[in-house]
Amino acid sequence: MKTAFSLLLLCAFILPSCSTKTAQEEGFRILVLTERGGQHGGFTDAGLKWLEEKSGELNFEFTEVNNTDSINEAFLSRYQVFIQLDYPPYHWTDDAQRAFTRYIDEGLGGWIGFHHASLLGEFDGYSMWQWFSEFMGDIRFKNYIAPLADGTIRVEDETHPVMKGVSESFTVPDDEFYTFNNNPRPNVHVLANVDESSYKPDSDIKMGDHPVVWVNPRKKAPNVYFLIGHSSKLFDTEDFKTMFSNAILWAAGK
């Protein structure tokens, strides 16, 4: 016992390098729910490649699943972060819905969602998941820019950890820029919006005030949604990759 106590004193006062790891140095696990193939397949593939490249730097391991069949409370308890990489908010099993709702409402982990995660409404024979609609700011999908457009993203809250080191404004390529029946702003905290006058090519599909990155502070879990996430070209955009890295660390409590 005396020897062990002496070693603790040595680590604490003489050899600080052997003291307890910082929060960011401790590894964590991420569950990635993906949508493979189709029009979002390129973004998903690029995202998985980027996660593999960043895993060592940010000190995480990740598991990919392509459906929600395996997701329940016990399964989710293994992961500190849940990334919804363009997977829609329907075609979930009842167990997965219950487990995910508890994960977010009780703050059992962090969540990052992209693009297709806000495809809320009646699609492919499935009814809308009302809880998920409220989670996203009480919204329902209305329209989108089908031909795709570049757009200028404007940061609103540069003090939020997700926006650390992100340019005040930057362009994202080839996105669909969903519009909704309601503006989520009254029910969420907006981190960034898109300047609709910047669309190239121009589009008449607009919301006016158009949030594209937001968090829902009413939930215990740290959560952030990115409306962008259609093209693999996003992973050539430094500001997007900075936001994604920041979001992972923030969602993991790092």
Secondary structure, DSSP 8 states (H G I E B T S, - for coil): -HHHHHHHHHHHHT-GGGS---TTTS-EEEEEEE--SGGGHHHHHHHHHHHHHHHHHHTEEEEEESSSTT-SHHHHTT-SEEEEES--SSS--HHHHHHHHHHHHTTSSEEEEEGGGG--SSBTTB---HHHHHHTTS--EEE--TT-EEEEEEES-TTSGGGTT--SEEEEEEE---EESS-SGGGSEEEEEEEEEEEES--S---SS-EEEEE-TTSSS-EEEES----GGGGG-HHHHHHHHHHHHHHTT-
